[in-house]
Amino acid sequence: MRAVVQRADGAEVVVGSQAVGGFRGPGLVVLVGVTHADTVQVARRLAGKVHDLRLFEPRHARKPAEDRELSAAELGLPLLVVSQFTLYGDTRKGRRPTWTAAAPGPVAAPLVDAVVAELRSRGAQVSTGVFGADMQVRLTNDGPITVLVEVEAAPSG
């Protein structure tokens, strides 16, 4: 499972002409891609890793007390999670990406939901896009800070 995580100062996702999710002020935009081998356990680990990433500076805290980077979890910041099957696009050959590594909707949708559920169980305020919809994601990337997070299934045995 992959996520592109962007530190943002405000974001929204729009379907048609309607905003369906977003936040104002600091938070994280999380684009989530699912591949065939991913599981609910992988989704939970990804959510924990994203929530605990120290991507924020002390200036983002209401009362800056520490001189170190802080996580969205520590600061109680919101997240916008959007499904993004194109994160598994393969561009090694030719000019047209292939999407064979991306899990199909019936596999991917429940795993993206599992990421959201895990974040919410940790106390995070999470808004989402609409799985499979044509969406416009608008954000102000703060920094800019953008990181790729990958979590794989643990090897058996």
VMD Tcl script that builds the backbone (N, CA, C; Angstrom):
set m [mol new atoms 471]
animate dup $m
set s [atomselect $m all]
$s set {name element resname resid chain x y z} {
  {N N MET 1 A 0.860 -1.167 0.000}
  {CA C MET 1 A 0.000 0.000 0.000}
  {C C MET 1 A 0.900 1.221 0.000}
  {N N ARG 2 A 0.493 2.209 -0.749}
  {CA C ARG 2 A 1.256 3.451 -0.860}
  {C C ARG 2 A 0.379 4.636 -0.495}
  {N N ALA 3 A 1.044 5.654 0.025}
  {CA C ALA 3 A 0.365 6.923 0.269}
  {C C ALA 3 A 1.316 8.056 -0.066}
  {N N VAL 4 A 0.817 9.023 -0.789}
  {CA C VAL 4 A 1.522 10.285 -0.959}
  {C C VAL 4 A 0.917 11.214 0.079}
  {N N VAL 5 A 1.772 11.705 0.965}
  {CA C VAL 5 A 1.319 12.515 2.093}
  {C C VAL 5 A 1.861 13.931 1.910}
  {N N GLN 6 A 0.950 14.897 1.931}
  {CA C GLN 6 A 1.341 16.288 1.762}
  {C C GLN 6 A 0.914 17.095 2.979}
  {N N ARG 7 A 1.883 17.833 3.528}
  {CA C ARG 7 A 1.543 18.778 4.588}
  {C C ARG 7 A 0.861 19.953 3.907}
  {N N ALA 8 A -0.315 20.301 4.391}
  {CA C ALA 8 A -1.100 21.330 3.716}
  {C C ALA 8 A -1.584 22.386 4.694}
  {N N ASP 9 A -1.818 23.553 4.157}
  {CA C ASP 9 A -2.470 24.626 4.897}
  {C C ASP 9 A -3.817 24.855 4.218}
  {N N GLY 10 A -4.708 23.909 4.441}
  {CA C GLY 10 A -6.030 23.932 3.840}
  {C C GLY 10 A -6.109 23.037 2.623}
  {N N ALA 11 A -7.233 22.311 2.517}
  {CA C ALA 11 A -7.453 21.413 1.384}
  {C C ALA 11 A -8.937 21.125 1.253}
  {N N GLU 12 A -9.340 20.746 0.045}
  {CA C GLU 12 A -10.709 20.289 -0.171}
  {C C GLU 12 A -10.741 19.353 -1.362}
  {N N VAL 13 A -11.725 18.465 -1.350}
  {CA C VAL 13 A -11.954 17.591 -2.492}
  {C C VAL 13 A -13.368 17.879 -2.985}
  {N N VAL 14 A -13.482 18.046 -4.306}
  {CA C VAL 14 A -14.739 18.429 -4.932}
  {C C VAL 14 A -15.153 17.334 -5.917}
  {N N VAL 15 A -16.425 16.946 -5.860}
  {CA C VAL 15 A -17.012 16.014 -6.823}
  {C C VAL 15 A -18.146 16.760 -7.497}
  {N N GLY 16 A -18.062 16.866 -8.822}
  {CA C GLY 16 A -19.028 17.717 -9.531}
  {C C GLY 16 A -18.751 19.145 -9.126}
  {N N SER 17 A -19.724 19.791 -8.557}
  {CA C SER 17 A -19.515 21.160 -8.064}
  {C C SER 17 A -19.631 21.227 -6.548}
  {N N GLN 18 A -19.637 20.060 -5.892}
  {CA C GLN 18 A -19.847 20.024 -4.445}
  {C C GLN 18 A -18.586 19.595 -3.697}
  {N N ALA 19 A -18.198 20.403 -2.699}
  {CA C ALA 19 A -17.098 20.022 -1.817}
  {C C ALA 19 A -17.595 18.902 -0.915}
  {N N VAL 20 A -16.877 17.772 -0.918}
  {CA C VAL 20 A -17.302 16.619 -0.115}
  {C C VAL 20 A -16.407 16.383 1.088}
  {N N GLY 21 A -15.282 17.068 1.166}
  {CA C GLY 21 A -14.384 16.918 2.302}
  {C C GLY 21 A -13.291 17.953 2.250}
  {N N GLY 22 A -12.629 18.136 3.372}
  {CA C GLY 22 A -11.520 19.072 3.421}
  {C C GLY 22 A -11.308 19.625 4.807}
  {N N PHE 23 A -10.381 20.571 4.898}
  {CA C PHE 23 A -10.086 21.229 6.172}
  {C C PHE 23 A -9.471 22.592 5.898}
  {N N ARG 24 A -9.515 23.453 6.902}
  {CA C ARG 24 A -8.864 24.761 6.851}
  {C C ARG 24 A -7.714 24.743 7.835}
  {N N GLY 25 A -6.655 25.458 7.506}
  {CA C GLY 25 A -5.490 25.475 8.379}
  {C C GLY 25 A -4.639 24.239 8.158}
  {N N PRO 26 A -3.707 23.984 9.085}
  {CA C PRO 26 A -2.772 22.883 8.879}
  {C C PRO 26 A -3.426 21.511 8.979}
  {N N GLY 27 A -2.897 20.575 8.188}
  {CA C GLY 27 A -3.364 19.196 8.191}
  {C C GLY 27 A -2.616 18.411 7.140}
  {N N LEU 28 A -3.052 17.175 6.911}
  {CA C LEU 28 A -2.414 16.310 5.929}
  {C C LEU 28 A -3.397 15.905 4.849}
  {N N VAL 29 A -2.925 15.918 3.605}
  {CA C VAL 29 A -3.653 15.345 2.485}
  {C C VAL 29 A -2.972 14.012 2.200}
  {N N VAL 30 A -3.770 12.937 2.184}
  {CA C VAL 30 A -3.231 11.588 2.047}
  {C C VAL 30 A -3.884 10.919 0.840}
  {N N LEU 31 A -3.096 10.729 -0.225}
  {CA C LEU 31 A -3.565 10.021 -1.413}
  {C C LEU 31 A -3.160 8.565 -1.237}
  {N N VAL 32 A -4.126 7.639 -1.259}
  {CA C VAL 32 A -3.877 6.234 -0.928}
  {C C VAL 32 A -4.058 5.354 -2.155}
  {N N GLY 33 A -3.032 4.542 -2.438}
  {CA C GLY 33 A -3.082 3.559 -3.511}
  {C C GLY 33 A -2.988 2.155 -2.932}
  {N N VAL 34 A -3.750 1.245 -3.516}
  {CA C VAL 34 A -3.833 -0.137 -3.030}
  {C C VAL 34 A -3.398 -1.075 -4.143}
  {N N THR 35 A -2.608 -2.084 -3.776}
  {CA C THR 35 A -2.212 -3.117 -4.718}
  {C C THR 35 A -2.810 -4.457 -4.285}
  {N N HIS 36 A -2.652 -5.471 -5.102}
  {CA C HIS 36 A -3.328 -6.755 -4.917}
  {C C HIS 36 A -3.000 -7.471 -3.618}
  {N N ALA 37 A -1.793 -7.350 -3.115}
  {CA C ALA 37 A -1.359 -8.092 -1.923}
  {C C ALA 37 A -1.738 -7.397 -0.619}
  {N N ASP 38 A -2.322 -6.226 -0.674}
  {CA C ASP 38 A -2.613 -5.474 0.546}
  {C C ASP 38 A -3.748 -6.108 1.344}
  {N N THR 39 A -3.693 -5.882 2.654}
  {CA C THR 39 A -4.656 -6.446 3.597}
  {C C THR 39 A -5.117 -5.367 4.561}
  {N N VAL 40 A -6.079 -5.710 5.390}
  {CA C VAL 40 A -6.546 -4.784 6.426}
  {C C VAL 40 A -5.408 -4.457 7.388}
  {N N GLN 41 A -4.572 -5.438 7.707}
  {CA C GLN 41 A -3.441 -5.187 8.605}
  {C C GLN 41 A -2.473 -4.176 7.998}
  {N N VAL 42 A -2.231 -4.282 6.685}
  {CA C VAL 42 A -1.370 -3.322 5.998}
  {C C VAL 42 A -2.006 -1.936 6.054}
  {N N ALA 43 A -3.302 -1.864 5.839}
  {CA C ALA 43 A -4.017 -0.581 5.888}
  {C C ALA 43 A -3.886 0.064 7.268}
  {N N ARG 44 A -4.009 -0.732 8.306}
  {CA C ARG 44 A -3.882 -0.195 9.672}
  {C C ARG 44 A -2.467 0.322 9.929}
  {N N ARG 45 A -1.474 -0.425 9.465}
  {CA C ARG 45 A -0.084 0.008 9.655}
  {C C ARG 45 A 0.200 1.294 8.886}
  {N N LEU 46 A -0.337 1.389 7.677}
  {CA C LEU 46 A -0.165 2.611 6.891}
  {C C LEU 46 A -0.787 3.798 7.620}
  {N N ALA 47 A -1.993 3.624 8.119}
  {CA C ALA 47 A -2.675 4.711 8.826}
  {C C ALA 47 A -1.855 5.173 10.028}
  {N N GLY 48 A -1.342 4.228 10.798}
  {CA C GLY 48 A -0.537 4.588 11.963}
  {C C GLY 48 A 0.726 5.338 11.582}
  {N N LYS 49 A 1.369 4.868 10.540}
  {CA C LYS 49 A 2.607 5.512 10.088}
  {C C LYS 49 A 2.334 6.941 9.620}
  {N N VAL 50 A 1.286 7.119 8.829}
  {CA C VAL 50 A 0.938 8.452 8.335}
  {C C VAL 50 A 0.598 9.382 9.491}
  {N N HIS 51 A -0.220 8.915 10.419}
  {CA C HIS 51 A -0.661 9.753 11.531}
  {C C HIS 51 A 0.509 10.167 12.430}
  {N N ASP 52 A 1.510 9.286 12.543}
  {CA C ASP 52 A 2.637 9.553 13.431}
  {C C ASP 52 A 3.836 10.205 12.749}
  {N N LEU 53 A 3.758 10.448 11.437}
  {CA C LEU 53 A 4.867 11.105 10.736}
  {C C LEU 53 A 5.089 12.500 11.298}
  {N N ARG 54 A 6.314 12.803 11.614}
  {CA C ARG 54 A 6.644 14.126 12.157}
  {C C ARG 54 A 6.967 15.074 11.009}
  {N N LEU 55 A 5.924 15.703 10.509}
  {CA C LEU 55 A 6.054 16.595 9.350}
  {C C LEU 55 A 5.775 18.055 9.686}
  {N N PHE 56 A 5.415 18.320 10.938}
  {CA C PHE 56 A 5.035 19.679 11.320}
  {C C PHE 56 A 6.091 20.299 12.227}
  {N N GLU 57 A 6.250 21.593 12.088}
  {CA C GLU 57 A 7.221 22.345 12.871}
  {C C GLU 57 A 6.559 22.850 14.148}
  {N N PRO 58 A 7.354 23.222 15.148}
  {CA C PRO 58 A 6.772 23.746 16.389}
  {C C PRO 58 A 5.804 24.908 16.157}
  {N N ARG 59 A 6.007 25.678 15.081}
  {CA C ARG 59 A 5.111 26.810 14.793}
  {C C ARG 59 A 3.677 26.354 14.538}
  {N N HIS 60 A 3.469 25.072 14.194}
  {CA C HIS 60 A 2.125 24.566 13.943}
  {C C HIS 60 A 1.368 24.257 15.226}
  {N N ALA 61 A 2.075 24.182 16.348}
  {CA C ALA 61 A 1.440 23.875 17.634}
  {C C ALA 61 A 0.754 25.117 18.184}
  {N N ARG 62 A -0.336 24.895 18.896}
  {CA C ARG 62 A -1.025 26.029 19.522}
  {C C ARG 62 A -0.118 26.720 20.531}
  {N N LYS 63 A 0.620 25.918 21.275}
  {CA C LYS 63 A 1.580 26.438 22.240}
  {C C LYS 63 A 2.934 25.803 21.934}
  {N N PRO 64 A 3.727 26.429 21.061}
  {CA C PRO 64 A 5.022 25.831 20.729}
  {C C PRO 64 A 5.876 25.658 21.978}
  {N N ALA 65 A 6.124 24.404 22.334}
  {CA C ALA 65 A 6.895 24.118 23.537}
  {C C ALA 65 A 8.126 23.288 23.233}
  {N N GLU 66 A 8.073 22.544 22.155}
  {CA C GLU 66 A 9.185 21.658 21.839}
  {C C GLU 66 A 9.900 22.152 20.599}
  {N N ASP 67 A 11.177 21.865 20.553}
  {CA C ASP 67 A 11.976 22.262 19.407}
  {C C ASP 67 A 12.270 21.031 18.556}
  {N N ARG 68 A 11.213 20.399 18.074}
  {CA C ARG 68 A 11.347 19.226 17.213}
  {C C ARG 68 A 10.121 19.155 16.325}
  {N N GLU 69 A 10.220 18.338 15.290}
  {CA C GLU 69 A 9.075 18.151 14.415}
  {C C GLU 69 A 7.989 17.389 15.167}
  {N N LEU 70 A 6.752 17.655 14.802}
  {CA C LEU 70 A 5.599 17.050 15.467}
  {C C LEU 70 A 4.715 16.366 14.442}
  {N N SER 71 A 3.919 15.409 14.887}
  {CA C SER 71 A 3.014 14.673 14.002}
  {C C SER 71 A 1.612 15.255 14.043}
  {N N ALA 72 A 0.820 14.877 13.059}
  {CA C ALA 72 A -0.598 15.250 13.067}
  {C C ALA 72 A -1.268 14.677 14.314}
  {N N ALA 73 A -0.849 13.479 14.730}
  {CA C ALA 73 A -1.417 12.858 15.932}
  {C C ALA 73 A -1.138 13.718 17.158}
  {N N GLU 74 A 0.101 14.168 17.311}
  {CA C GLU 74 A 0.468 14.980 18.475}
  {C C GLU 74 A -0.249 16.322 18.495}
  {N N LEU 75 A -0.498 16.869 17.308}
  {CA C LEU 75 A -1.110 18.196 17.215}
  {C C LEU 75 A -2.624 18.152 17.063}
  {N N GLY 76 A -3.193 16.951 16.877}
  {CA C GLY 76 A -4.639 16.841 16.691}
  {C C GLY 76 A -5.109 17.467 15.388}
  {N N LEU 77 A -4.309 17.334 14.331}
  {CA C LEU 77 A -4.641 17.978 13.059}
  {C C LEU 77 A -5.490 17.064 12.167}
  {N N PRO 78 A -6.292 17.657 11.303}
  {CA C PRO 78 A -7.170 16.874 10.421}
  {C C PRO 78 A -6.423 16.265 9.243}
  {N N LEU 79 A -7.060 15.260 8.650}
  {CA C LEU 79 A -6.531 14.598 7.461}
  {C C LEU 79 A -7.631 14.514 6.414}
  {N N LEU 80 A -7.226 14.636 5.158}
  {CA C LEU 80 A -8.112 14.417 4.025}
  {C C LEU 80 A -7.555 13.205 3.290}
  {N N VAL 81 A -8.314 12.109 3.245}
  {CA C VAL 81 A -7.874 10.869 2.613}
  {C C VAL 81 A -8.629 10.689 1.300}
  {N N VAL 82 A -7.856 10.476 0.220}
  {CA C VAL 82 A -8.428 10.332 -1.107}
  {C C VAL 82 A -7.832 9.098 -1.776}
  {N N SER 83 A -8.687 8.223 -2.274}
  {CA C SER 83 A -8.240 7.043 -3.006}
  {C C SER 83 A -7.545 7.473 -4.288}
  {N N GLN 84 A -6.412 6.806 -4.615}
  {CA C GLN 84 A -5.618 7.213 -5.781}
  {C C GLN 84 A -4.988 5.987 -6.433}
  {N N PHE 85 A -5.758 5.288 -7.278}
  {CA C PHE 85 A -5.240 4.069 -7.899}
  {C C PHE 85 A -4.030 4.339 -8.789}
  {N N THR 86 A -3.882 5.563 -9.259}
  {CA C THR 86 A -2.779 5.871 -10.166}
  {C C THR 86 A -1.417 5.828 -9.476}
  {N N LEU 87 A -1.389 5.706 -8.157}
  {CA C LEU 87 A -0.106 5.568 -7.461}
  {C C LEU 87 A 0.588 4.269 -7.835}
  {N N TYR 88 A -0.160 3.326 -8.388}
  {CA C TYR 88 A 0.433 2.071 -8.845}
  {C C TYR 88 A 0.548 2.012 -10.374}
  {N N GLY 89 A 0.571 3.164 -11.011}
  {CA C GLY 89 A 0.798 3.199 -12.450}
  {C C GLY 89 A 2.237 2.813 -12.767}
  {N N ASP 90 A 2.422 2.041 -13.813}
  {CA C ASP 90 A 3.751 1.605 -14.237}
  {C C ASP 90 A 4.101 2.340 -15.527}
  {N N THR 91 A 5.168 3.133 -15.475}
  {CA C THR 91 A 5.568 3.948 -16.630}
  {C C THR 91 A 6.909 3.520 -17.200}
  {N N ARG 92 A 7.365 2.305 -16.872}
  {CA C ARG 92 A 8.682 1.859 -17.331}
  {C C ARG 92 A 8.752 1.640 -18.836}
  {N N LYS 93 A 7.648 1.288 -19.464}
  {CA C LYS 93 A 7.656 1.034 -20.907}
  {C C LYS 93 A 6.712 2.015 -21.606}
  {N N GLY 94 A 7.178 2.570 -22.696}
  {CA C GLY 94 A 6.317 3.423 -23.511}
  {C C GLY 94 A 5.917 4.711 -22.835}
  {N N ARG 95 A 4.861 5.300 -23.380}
  {CA C ARG 95 A 4.386 6.591 -22.883}
  {C C ARG 95 A 3.039 6.497 -22.190}
  {N N ARG 96 A 2.445 5.316 -22.195}
  {CA C ARG 96 A 1.135 5.139 -21.583}
  {C C ARG 96 A 1.280 4.264 -20.335}
  {N N PRO 97 A 0.917 4.782 -19.157}
  {CA C PRO 97 A 1.032 3.972 -17.943}
  {C C PRO 97 A 0.102 2.759 -17.995}
  {N N THR 98 A 0.512 1.703 -17.336}
  {CA C THR 98 A -0.375 0.565 -17.127}
  {C C THR 98 A -0.792 0.564 -15.668}
  {N N TRP 99 A -1.953 0.013 -15.400}
  {CA C TRP 99 A -2.521 0.056 -14.055}
  {C C TRP 99 A -2.680 -1.339 -13.464}
  {N N THR 100 A -1.983 -2.328 -14.004}
  {CA C THR 100 A -2.179 -3.712 -13.569}
  {C C THR 100 A -1.783 -3.947 -12.115}
  {N N ALA 101 A -0.893 -3.145 -11.557}
  {CA C ALA 101 A -0.494 -3.326 -10.158}
  {C C ALA 101 A -1.530 -2.758 -9.192}
  {N N ALA 102 A -2.434 -1.918 -9.672}
  {CA C ALA 102 A -3.469 -1.336 -8.806}
  {C C ALA 102 A -4.573 -2.362 -8.572}
  {N N ALA 103 A -5.000 -2.484 -7.331}
  {CA C ALA 103 A -6.084 -3.397 -6.999}
  {C C ALA 103 A -7.392 -2.874 -7.583}
  {N N PRO 104 A -8.289 -3.776 -8.006}
  {CA C PRO 104 A -9.586 -3.343 -8.521}
  {C C PRO 104 A -10.452 -2.758 -7.395}
  {N N GLY 105 A -11.445 -1.992 -7.773}
  {CA C GLY 105 A -12.320 -1.323 -6.818}
  {C C GLY 105 A -12.857 -2.189 -5.696}
  {N N PRO 106 A -13.384 -3.389 -5.983}
  {CA C PRO 106 A -13.928 -4.217 -4.894}
  {C C PRO 106 A -12.887 -4.626 -3.852}
  {N N VAL 107 A -11.615 -4.654 -4.242}
  {CA C VAL 107 A -10.532 -4.949 -3.298}
  {C C VAL 107 A -10.066 -3.661 -2.624}
  {N N ALA 108 A -9.882 -2.617 -3.407}
  {CA C ALA 108 A -9.289 -1.384 -2.912}
  {C C ALA 108 A -10.210 -0.581 -1.992}
  {N N ALA 109 A -11.487 -0.462 -2.335}
  {CA C ALA 109 A -12.398 0.392 -1.560}
  {C C ALA 109 A -12.438 0.014 -0.076}
  {N N PRO 110 A -12.602 -1.277 0.280}
  {CA C PRO 110 A -12.624 -1.605 1.711}
  {C C PRO 110 A -11.289 -1.336 2.410}
  {N N LEU 111 A -10.184 -1.396 1.667}
  {CA C LEU 111 A -8.887 -1.140 2.296}
  {C C LEU 111 A -8.653 0.349 2.517}
  {N N VAL 112 A -9.114 1.177 1.597}
  {CA C VAL 112 A -9.059 2.623 1.835}
  {C C VAL 112 A -9.959 2.961 3.026}
  {N N ASP 113 A -11.130 2.333 3.089}
  {CA C ASP 113 A -12.018 2.525 4.245}
  {C C ASP 113 A -11.343 2.094 5.543}
  {N N ALA 114 A -10.527 1.035 5.486}
  {CA C ALA 114 A -9.817 0.556 6.677}
  {C C ALA 114 A -8.774 1.575 7.138}
  {N N VAL 115 A -8.125 2.253 6.199}
  {CA C VAL 115 A -7.182 3.319 6.557}
  {C C VAL 115 A -7.934 4.417 7.299}
  {N N VAL 116 A -9.066 4.838 6.741}
  {CA C VAL 116 A -9.873 5.898 7.357}
  {C C VAL 116 A -10.361 5.467 8.736}
  {N N ALA 117 A -10.847 4.235 8.850}
  {CA C ALA 117 A -11.356 3.735 10.135}
  {C C ALA 117 A -10.258 3.706 11.192}
  {N N GLU 118 A -9.058 3.284 10.797}
  {CA C GLU 118 A -7.943 3.245 11.754}
  {C C GLU 118 A -7.561 4.646 12.205}
  {N N LEU 119 A -7.513 5.592 11.280}
  {CA C LEU 119 A -7.205 6.970 11.657}
  {C C LEU 119 A -8.253 7.500 12.637}
  {N N ARG 120 A -9.511 7.236 12.347}
  {CA C ARG 120 A -10.584 7.713 13.239}
  {C C ARG 120 A -10.519 7.030 14.597}
  {N N SER 121 A -10.144 5.756 14.619}
  {CA C SER 121 A -10.047 5.049 15.909}
  {C C SER 121 A -8.919 5.631 16.757}
  {N N ARG 122 A -7.965 6.273 16.113}
  {CA C ARG 122 A -6.865 6.936 16.818}
  {C C ARG 122 A -7.249 8.354 17.254}
  {N N GLY 123 A -8.473 8.765 16.953}
  {CA C GLY 123 A -8.953 10.079 17.358}
  {C C GLY 123 A -8.794 11.158 16.306}
  {N N ALA 124 A -8.373 10.794 15.109}
  {CA C ALA 124 A -8.160 11.792 14.062}
  {C C ALA 124 A -9.481 12.241 13.441}
  {N N GLN 125 A -9.518 13.517 13.083}
  {CA C GLN 125 A -10.635 14.058 12.305}
  {C C GLN 125 A -10.284 13.807 10.843}
  {N N VAL 126 A -11.084 12.970 10.165}
  {CA C VAL 126 A -10.766 12.561 8.791}
  {C C VAL 126 A -11.941 12.856 7.881}
  {N N SER 127 A -11.663 13.511 6.770}
  {CA C SER 127 A -12.657 13.635 5.710}
  {C C SER 127 A -12.107 12.889 4.500}
  {N N THR 128 A -12.998 12.589 3.560}
  {CA C THR 128 A -12.595 11.748 2.431}
  {C C THR 128 A -13.164 12.272 1.120}
  {N N GLY 129 A -12.612 11.709 0.057}
  {CA C GLY 129 A -13.193 11.882 -1.255}
  {C C GLY 129 A -14.274 10.827 -1.437}
  {N N VAL 130 A -14.668 10.592 -2.683}
  {CA C VAL 130 A -15.674 9.586 -3.021}
  {C C VAL 130 A -14.989 8.542 -3.883}
  {N N PHE 131 A -14.897 7.322 -3.390}
  {CA C PHE 131 A -14.165 6.275 -4.097}
  {C C PHE 131 A -14.689 6.128 -5.528}
  {N N GLY 132 A -13.776 6.136 -6.491}
  {CA C GLY 132 A -14.122 5.923 -7.893}
  {C C GLY 132 A -14.680 7.133 -8.617}
  {N N ALA 133 A -14.910 8.220 -7.911}
  {CA C ALA 133 A -15.470 9.418 -8.541}
  {C C ALA 133 A -14.369 10.227 -9.230}
  {N N ASP 134 A -14.777 11.058 -10.168}
  {CA C ASP 134 A -13.883 12.041 -10.771}
  {C C ASP 134 A -13.812 13.198 -9.781}
  {N N MET 135 A -12.657 13.364 -9.149}
  {CA C MET 135 A -12.519 14.347 -8.071}
  {C C MET 135 A -11.485 15.403 -8.432}
  {N N GLN 136 A -11.668 16.579 -7.884}
  {CA C GLN 136 A -10.676 17.630 -7.941}
  {C C GLN 136 A -10.204 17.848 -6.508}
  {N N VAL 137 A -8.900 17.691 -6.300}
  {CA C VAL 137 A -8.318 17.902 -4.976}
  {C C VAL 137 A -7.567 19.217 -5.020}
  {N N ARG 138 A -7.943 20.116 -4.143}
  {CA C ARG 138 A -7.312 21.430 -4.077}
  {C C ARG 138 A -6.638 21.560 -2.725}
  {N N LEU 139 A -5.396 22.012 -2.750}
  {CA C LEU 139 A -4.690 22.178 -1.483}
  {C C LEU 139 A -3.600 23.219 -1.627}
  {N N THR 140 A -3.191 23.733 -0.496}
  {CA C THR 140 A -2.014 24.578 -0.434}
  {C C THR 140 A -0.949 23.753 0.258}
  {N N ASN 141 A 0.023 23.275 -0.535}
  {CA C ASN 141 A 1.092 22.462 0.019}
  {C C ASN 141 A 1.971 23.385 0.843}
  {N N ASP 142 A 2.167 23.038 2.111}
  {CA C ASP 142 A 2.907 23.867 3.054}
  {C C ASP 142 A 4.334 23.353 3.156}
  {N N GLY 143 A 5.268 24.150 2.732}
  {CA C GLY 143 A 6.675 23.780 2.829}
  {C C GLY 143 A 7.439 24.065 1.551}
  {N N PRO 144 A 7.212 23.366 0.489}
  {CA C PRO 144 A 6.316 22.224 0.326}
  {C C PRO 144 A 6.906 20.958 0.952}
  {N N ILE 145 A 6.035 20.198 1.584}
  {CA C ILE 145 A 6.401 18.909 2.161}
  {C C ILE 145 A 5.522 17.855 1.520}
  {N N THR 146 A 6.144 16.908 0.822}
  {CA C THR 146 A 5.442 15.773 0.212}
  {C C THR 146 A 6.326 14.547 0.404}
  {N N VAL 147 A 5.755 13.475 0.991}
  {CA C VAL 147 A 6.520 12.242 1.189}
  {C C VAL 147 A 5.719 11.051 0.690}
  {N N LEU 148 A 6.451 10.029 0.272}
  {CA C LEU 148 A 5.853 8.764 -0.140}
  {C C LEU 148 A 6.018 7.784 1.001}
  {N N VAL 149 A 4.916 7.180 1.414}
  {CA C VAL 149 A 4.931 6.167 2.476}
  {C C VAL 149 A 4.495 4.848 1.858}
  {N N GLU 150 A 5.296 3.805 2.058}
  {CA C GLU 150 A 4.944 2.480 1.555}
  {C C GLU 150 A 4.971 1.485 2.716}
  {N N VAL 151 A 3.945 0.644 2.752}
  {CA C VAL 151 A 3.857 -0.420 3.742}
  {C C VAL 151 A 3.495 -1.686 2.996}
  {N N GLU 152 A 4.250 -2.746 3.235}
  {CA C GLU 152 A 3.994 -4.019 2.571}
  {C C GLU 152 A 3.537 -5.035 3.593}
  {N N ALA 153 A 2.894 -6.074 3.102}
  {CA C ALA 153 A 2.487 -7.167 3.964}
  {C C ALA 153 A 3.730 -7.800 4.563}
  {N N ALA 154 A 3.652 -8.138 5.850}
  {CA C ALA 154 A 4.773 -8.799 6.515}
  {C C ALA 154 A 4.957 -10.180 5.923}
  {N N PRO 155 A 6.201 -10.582 5.690}
  {CA C PRO 155 A 6.413 -11.934 5.150}
  {C C PRO 155 A 5.942 -12.982 6.134}
  {N N SER 156 A 5.351 -14.030 5.616}
  {CA C SER 156 A 4.852 -15.095 6.496}
  {C C SER 156 A 6.004 -16.011 6.879}
  {N N GLY 157 A 5.863 -16.594 8.070}
  {CA C GLY 157 A 6.865 -17.566 8.493}
  {C C GLY 157 A 7.718 -17.130 9.529}
}
mol reanalyze $m
mol bondsrecalc $m
mol representation Tube
mol addrep $m
